[in-house]
Amino acid sequence: MARADSTIMRTKFKGDLVYPGHPRYDDLRTVFNQMIDQRPAIIARCATPSDVAATVRFARDSGMPLSVYGGGHGVTGTAVCDGIVADLRPMKDVVIDQNARTARAGAGLTWGEFDAVTQLHGLAVTGGRVSTTGVAGLILGSGSGWLERKFGYTADNLLSVEMVTADGEIVTASQHENADLFWGTRGGGGNFGAVTAFDLRLHPVGPTVLGGMLLYPADLGPAVLTRFRDFFAQAPDEVGGAVALITAPPAPFVPDSLQGRPAIGMVLTYAGAVEDGESALRPLRDFGPPAADLIAPMPYTQLQQMINPANPSGLRNYWSAGFLRELSDDVIDALCGQHLAAPSPFSQILVIPGGGAIARVPDDRMAFGQRQAPFNVHVLSMWTDQAEDGGNIAWARQLSASLGPFLTGRVYLNYIADQGEDRVRSAYGPQAYARLQELKDRYDPQNLFRSNQNIRPSADPAGAAPPRPRRG
Ligand SMILES: Cc1cc2nc3c(=O)[nH]c(=O)nc-3n(C[C@H](O)[C@H](O)[C@H](O)COP(=O)(O)OP(=O)(O)OC[C@H]3O[C@@H](n4cnc5c(N)ncnc54)[C@H](O)[C@@H]3O)c2cc1C
């Protein structure tokens, strides 16, 4: 890409343009997943919606590949490409309407940055479980978090978006304006444009909430998962959580005998008064006993960071996932067996309960459906050395294959690596996919926004196949 071409863009673009050789180039092209090593021709540091529009128009007119960078946590690495990156990270404004309990969030915020502001008002919305994750990619996938059984997915709380479409126009999409686009934006990822701001409904939460983890040795895995399953069949909406099949870290809160060994963490949160949480979580805390009981009142912002240490950036990542039809004894046996076979101590299997508010929204309300599954299994293969790619990727694939008969066939796309077009189609199911493809035909027929879990336009123009991010 000749630098001269980008002078055309300069006339409209007011942010910074970063090229190879710039002191911040390597830092800015880095994403969460260390496997990704893309070298963009230009990183356009967008400060305003007009900057984003200029970048989109420039990509369209020059024919350069385009990607949109929110928080860089997509494990597919599609935030970066070898063309032009619309880097939205400078767009970090948060505007709170305390009376209306709403927030307007800039598309470059992380969840930690967003939560810090909403908590000043004692408010929150379901957000990512790791505070460094971008708000943008998470919401566009639908947004799963600790509060979801009480308040629904993040997308269930989305009131409107401001976005730049493939023709470079800045539009609003909501229930009342461009409602079709709004339907697709809630679960359809970044397929229809670059979102510059999200308007979200907020709820009173905290500032102190009850949460933490109960830790058990791996040989109690089947009993813990069975207890967890039975508890969530009746649990109040306020209780959120996950079972995490992990390797116990060498941390002071872990008994010496368990450090570095396979372990089961029951992560629990309560979206309500601490005293009510104490009694709601009692049946689980009484079980075991756990090797460590780390459940305590804490600031909501701390709860939102409690699994950060287990999910550092800079590791190599291959993820898979699937919604379970039921958490049967056979599934529990498969999960516990594969847990012990994990080749890396960084790898995890999360079993996340459904139900509550997320199950009360009709499947066709928005692009993301799959509301009735009782549990979502998320397999996070994470390791350090490139030489170990094969074994770690194979582990995640084998685990997913062994769960195959127990899965609904749908998947939450934010939780998986690039697994091909068929997987994207099956994530939505035929009806929603057909509707998404109609939208793609209308809003992005040339597939300009293709660096993502891609919904192809039906004409699928030559040369517009989704790029496979370069791996390093
Ligand atoms: C450590 C970790 C923890 C996570 N925890 C959760 C969790 O608790 N719940 C959950 O639901 N997900 C979780 N995820 C998955 C997360 O939702 C996705 O990775 C999501 O894509 C991250 O958003 P981002 O903006 O950081 O990603 P990016 O990598 O910047 O973007 C991913 C893709 O989203 C699209 N995109 C991003 N921003 C925009 C925009 N403004 N406009 C249009 N398209 C855009 C682009 O197609 C881009 O390729 C987690 C991921 C990680 C790495």
PDBQT file of the ligand as one rigid body, heavy atoms in Angstrom, charges set to zero:
ROOT
HETATM    1  C1  LIG A 501     -10.144 -13.213  27.757  1.00  0.00    +0.000 C 
HETATM    2  C2  LIG A 501     -11.480 -13.187  27.065  1.00  0.00    +0.000 A 
HETATM    3  C3  LIG A 501     -12.637 -13.256  27.809  1.00  0.00    +0.000 A 
HETATM    4  C4  LIG A 501     -13.871 -13.224  27.172  1.00  0.00    +0.000 A 
HETATM    5  N1  LIG A 501     -15.016 -13.292  27.931  1.00  0.00    +0.000 NA
HETATM    6  C5  LIG A 501     -16.210 -13.203  27.321  1.00  0.00    +0.000 A 
HETATM    7  C6  LIG A 501     -17.406 -13.182  28.076  1.00  0.00    +0.000 A 
HETATM    8  O1  LIG A 501     -17.402 -13.239  29.289  1.00  0.00    +0.000 OA
HETATM    9  N2  LIG A 501     -18.568 -13.081  27.416  1.00  0.00    +0.000 N 
HETATM   10  C7  LIG A 501     -18.639 -13.002  26.052  1.00  0.00    +0.000 A 
HETATM   11  O2  LIG A 501     -19.731 -12.899  25.517  1.00  0.00    +0.000 OA
HETATM   12  N3  LIG A 501     -17.527 -13.045  25.315  1.00  0.00    +0.000 NA
HETATM   13  C8  LIG A 501     -16.317 -13.135  25.913  1.00  0.00    +0.000 A 
HETATM   14  N4  LIG A 501     -15.192 -13.160  25.158  1.00  0.00    +0.000 N 
HETATM   15  C9  LIG A 501     -15.325 -13.188  23.711  1.00  0.00    +0.000 C 
HETATM   16  C10 LIG A 501     -15.513 -11.781  23.216  1.00  0.00    +0.000 C 
HETATM   17  O3  LIG A 501     -16.861 -11.422  23.315  1.00  0.00    +0.000 OA
HETATM   18  C11 LIG A 501     -15.131 -11.696  21.746  1.00  0.00    +0.000 C 
HETATM   19  O4  LIG A 501     -13.788 -12.066  21.639  1.00  0.00    +0.000 OA
HETATM   20  C12 LIG A 501     -15.340 -10.303  21.207  1.00  0.00    +0.000 C 
HETATM   21  O5  LIG A 501     -15.158 -10.331  19.816  1.00  0.00    +0.000 OA
HETATM   22  C13 LIG A 501     -14.367  -9.335  21.811  1.00  0.00    +0.000 C 
HETATM   23  O6  LIG A 501     -14.652  -8.030  21.434  1.00  0.00    +0.000 OA
HETATM   24  P1  LIG A 501     -13.468  -7.045  21.092  1.00  0.00    +0.000 P 
HETATM   25  O7  LIG A 501     -14.074  -5.749  20.697  1.00  0.00    +0.000 OA
HETATM   26  O8  LIG A 501     -12.466  -7.065  22.184  1.00  0.00    +0.000 OA
HETATM   27  O9  LIG A 501     -12.860  -7.812  19.855  1.00  0.00    +0.000 OA
HETATM   28  P2  LIG A 501     -12.090  -7.434  18.531  1.00  0.00    +0.000 P 
HETATM   29  O10 LIG A 501     -11.077  -8.511  18.359  1.00  0.00    +0.000 OA
HETATM   30  O11 LIG A 501     -11.623  -6.029  18.486  1.00  0.00    +0.000 OA
HETATM   31  O12 LIG A 501     -13.214  -7.618  17.471  1.00  0.00    +0.000 OA
HETATM   32  C14 LIG A 501     -13.683  -8.877  17.092  1.00  0.00    +0.000 C 
HETATM   33  C15 LIG A 501     -14.530  -8.682  15.847  1.00  0.00    +0.000 C 
HETATM   34  O13 LIG A 501     -15.697  -7.959  16.224  1.00  0.00    +0.000 OA
HETATM   35  C16 LIG A 501     -16.016  -7.022  15.228  1.00  0.00    +0.000 C 
HETATM   36  N5  LIG A 501     -15.972  -5.679  15.796  1.00  0.00    +0.000 N 
HETATM   37  C17 LIG A 501     -15.281  -5.231  16.859  1.00  0.00    +0.000 A 
HETATM   38  N6  LIG A 501     -15.588  -3.956  17.097  1.00  0.00    +0.000 NA
HETATM   39  C18 LIG A 501     -16.478  -3.584  16.157  1.00  0.00    +0.000 A 
HETATM   40  C19 LIG A 501     -17.196  -2.390  15.894  1.00  0.00    +0.000 A 
HETATM   41  N7  LIG A 501     -17.070  -1.313  16.641  1.00  0.00    +0.000 N 
HETATM   42  N8  LIG A 501     -18.029  -2.381  14.836  1.00  0.00    +0.000 NA
HETATM   43  C20 LIG A 501     -18.195  -3.472  14.058  1.00  0.00    +0.000 A 
HETATM   44  N9  LIG A 501     -17.555  -4.622  14.275  1.00  0.00    +0.000 NA
HETATM   45  C21 LIG A 501     -16.715  -4.678  15.323  1.00  0.00    +0.000 A 
HETATM   46  C22 LIG A 501     -15.022  -7.190  14.112  1.00  0.00    +0.000 C 
HETATM   47  O14 LIG A 501     -15.559  -8.061  13.143  1.00  0.00    +0.000 OA
HETATM   48  C23 LIG A 501     -13.850  -7.847  14.778  1.00  0.00    +0.000 C 
HETATM   49  O15 LIG A 501     -13.126  -8.672  13.902  1.00  0.00    +0.000 OA
HETATM   50  C24 LIG A 501     -13.940 -13.160  25.761  1.00  0.00    +0.000 A 
HETATM   51  C25 LIG A 501     -12.766 -13.086  25.019  1.00  0.00    +0.000 A 
HETATM   52  C26 LIG A 501     -11.546 -13.092  25.668  1.00  0.00    +0.000 A 
HETATM   53  C27 LIG A 501     -10.285 -13.046  24.856  1.00  0.00    +0.000 C 
ENDROOT
TORSDOF 0
